[in-house]
Amino acid sequence: MKQTTLCYIEHDNQYLMLHRTKKANDYNHDKWIGIGGHIEPGETPQDCVLREVWEETGLTLTDCEYRGIVRFRSDGYEDEDMHLFTATRYTGEIIDCDEGDLAWIDKGDLLRLTLWEGDKVFVKLLDTRRDFFDLTLNYHGEALVGAVLDGEPLEI
């Protein structure tokens, strides 16, 4: 099972988003996602998110809050546990990313972008909950068919 991280970096009521357009054979192709990637052997989720943010954006996070775990279950893709973070403070300057284009997106416009349906679920949770959450998203192909939040079925 894949172990990954994802971080939503916030500034002036915007999130830094990555429009995935540059990698070949990318299952996230043309989707907008937060910043993150695969946890390497020996890395903690916190180590991974700091490394991935620096590699993809050139920014060094000076705060990082572990917000939840999102479990992706699918009949078409490898199962994945994604460790979800938010951050509001950082140093450095944004660089060009070899995976796509980085852009600051107003939080109010985020759900209008091309996102995975499940991403819309946890993005809303980031704005409505401050406690740690455990979310399972069940997919049939690319279609979200079910969600369980903290052990309870969630209407999607």
DRENFIGU-864081 format. One record per residue (C-alpha): residue in three letters; residue number from 1; x, z, y. Coordinates in pm, whole numbers. Each point is the difference from the previous one (the first is absolute). Layout:
residues N
NODE   rest    nr        u        w        v
NODE    ALA   NUM        X        Z        Y
...
END
This chain:
residues 156
NODE   rest    nr        u        w        v
NODE    MET     1        0        0        0
NODE    LYS     2      125      -88      347
NODE    GLN     3       74      279      248
NODE    THR     4       -7     -108      364
NODE    THR     5      -31      132      353
NODE    LEU     6     -193     -118      304
NODE    CYS     7       26      128      356
NODE    TYR     8     -225      -52      299
NODE    ILE     9      212       47      312
NODE    GLU    10     -216       85      300
NODE    HIS    11       71      -49      372
NODE    ASP    12     -249      -20      290
NODE    ASN    13     -303      -17     -233
NODE    GLN    14      158     -289     -192
NODE    TYR    15      153      -35     -346
NODE    LEU    16      311     -204      -74
NODE    MET    17     -114     -252     -259
NODE    LEU    18      179     -258     -211
NODE    HIS    19     -162     -341      -52
NODE    ARG    20      144     -103     -337
NODE    THR    21       81     -369       36
NODE    LYS    22      367      -55      -93
NODE    LYS    23       58      100     -365
NODE    ALA    24      -55     -238     -290
NODE    ASN    25     -238      113     -276
NODE    ASP    26     -124      294      210
NODE    TYR    27     -329      150     -124
NODE    ASN    28      -43      127      357
NODE    HIS    29       42     -351      146
NODE    ASP    30     -190      -45      328
NODE    LYS    31     -123      362       -9
NODE    TRP    32       72      255      273
NODE    ILE    33      145      323     -134
NODE    GLY    34      184      308      123
NODE    ILE    35      373       40      -52
NODE    GLY    36      136       95     -342
NODE    GLY    37      122     -104     -340
NODE    HIS    38      115       97     -347
NODE    ILE    39      148      340      -75
NODE    GLU    40      347      -45     -148
NODE    PRO    41      131      211     -292
NODE    GLY    42      101      346      124
NODE    GLU    43     -189      -37      330
NODE    THR    44     -279      231      113
NODE    PRO    45     -302     -155      173
NODE    GLN    46      128      146      329
NODE    ASP    47      346     -154      -51
NODE    CYS    48     -160     -333      -84
NODE    VAL    49     -229      -17      301
NODE    LEU    50      286       80      237
NODE    ARG    51      219     -269     -160
NODE    GLU    52     -275     -263      -12
NODE    VAL    53     -106       58      361
NODE    TRP    54      361      -35      114
NODE    GLU    55       63     -313     -213
NODE    GLU    56     -320     -179      105
NODE    THR    57      -25      107      366
NODE    GLY    58      336      135      120
NODE    LEU    59     -175      326       94
NODE    THR    60      114      345     -112
NODE    LEU    61     -295      235      -44
NODE    THR    62       49      344      157
NODE    ASP    63     -329      130     -137
NODE    CYS    64     -188     -105     -307
NODE    GLU    65     -315      156     -142
NODE    TYR    66      -91      -39     -369
NODE    ARG    67     -373      -77       18
NODE    GLY    68     -108      -93     -349
NODE    ILE    69       47     -185     -323
NODE    VAL    70     -184     -323      -68
NODE    ARG    71      -26     -110     -363
NODE    PHE    72      -60     -371      -48
NODE    ARG    73     -149      -93     -336
NODE    SER    74      -59     -366      -80
NODE    ASP    75      -64     -240     -281
NODE    GLY    76      220     -259      171
NODE    TYR    77      298      192      139
NODE    GLU    78      231      276     -116
NODE    ASP    79     -137      350       68
NODE    GLU    80      152      159      308
NODE    ASP    81       17      345      154
NODE    MET    82       60      -32      373
NODE    HIS    83      114      297      209
NODE    LEU    84     -163      -30      344
NODE    PHE    85      165      124      321
NODE    THR    86      -60       -5      374
NODE    ALA    87      256       39      277
NODE    THR    88      -13       28      378
NODE    ARG    89      362       49      101
NODE    TYR    90      297     -226      -59
NODE    THR    91      320     -131      154
NODE    GLY    92      146     -350        8
NODE    GLU    93     -120     -348       86
NODE    ILE    94     -219     -224     -215
NODE    ILE    95      189     -274     -183
NODE    ASP    96     -115     -323     -167
NODE    CYS    97     -134       69     -349
NODE    ASP    98       82     -237     -286
NODE    GLU    99     -337       71     -166
NODE    GLY   100     -227     -101      289
NODE    ASP   101      -85       57      363
NODE    LEU   102      -25      347      153
NODE    ALA   103     -265       66      264
NODE    TRP   104     -157      299      175
NODE    ILE   105     -374      -18      -73
NODE    ASP   106     -266      204      180
NODE    LYS   107     -156      242     -246
NODE    GLY   108     -345     -132       97
NODE    ASP   109      103     -354     -101
NODE    LEU   110      167       91     -328
NODE    LEU   111     -302      -49     -227
NODE    ARG   112      -46     -355      135
NODE    LEU   113      334     -108     -147
NODE    THR   114       48     -149     -346
NODE    LEU   115       45      321     -201
NODE    TRP   116      -53       91     -361
NODE    GLU   117     -351      150      -26
NODE    GLY   118      146      328     -126
NODE    ASP   119      233       20      299
NODE    LYS   120     -309       14      222
NODE    VAL   121     -109      311     -193
NODE    PHE   122      321      197       50
NODE    VAL   123       56     -118      359
NODE    LYS   124     -338      156       85
NODE    LEU   125      107      319     -179
NODE    LEU   126      315       20      212
NODE    ASP   127     -221       24      310
NODE    THR   128     -267      232     -142
NODE    ARG   129      199      249     -209
NODE    ARG   130      303      212       74
NODE    ASP   131       35      151     -348
NODE    PHE   132      181     -158     -292
NODE    PHE   133     -223     -228     -207
NODE    ASP   134       10     -159     -345
NODE    LEU   135     -164     -342      -15
NODE    THR   136      -37     -231     -299
NODE    LEU   137      -91     -363       69
NODE    ASN   138     -119     -213     -290
NODE    TYR   139       35     -377       24
NODE    HIS   140     -129     -291     -205
NODE    GLY   141      243     -271      103
NODE    GLU   142        9       29      380
NODE    ALA   143     -350      149       24
NODE    LEU   144      -37      372       60
NODE    VAL   145     -254      121     -257
NODE    GLY   146       24      379       27
NODE    ALA   147      161      291      179
NODE    VAL   148       42      369      -79
NODE    LEU   149       96      242      277
NODE    ASP   150      128      345     -101
NODE    GLY   151     -172      -35     -339
NODE    GLU   152     -338     -113      139
NODE    PRO   153     -134     -358       -9
NODE    LEU   154        5     -156      345
NODE    GLU   155     -255     -251      124
NODE    ILE   156      176     -325       88
END
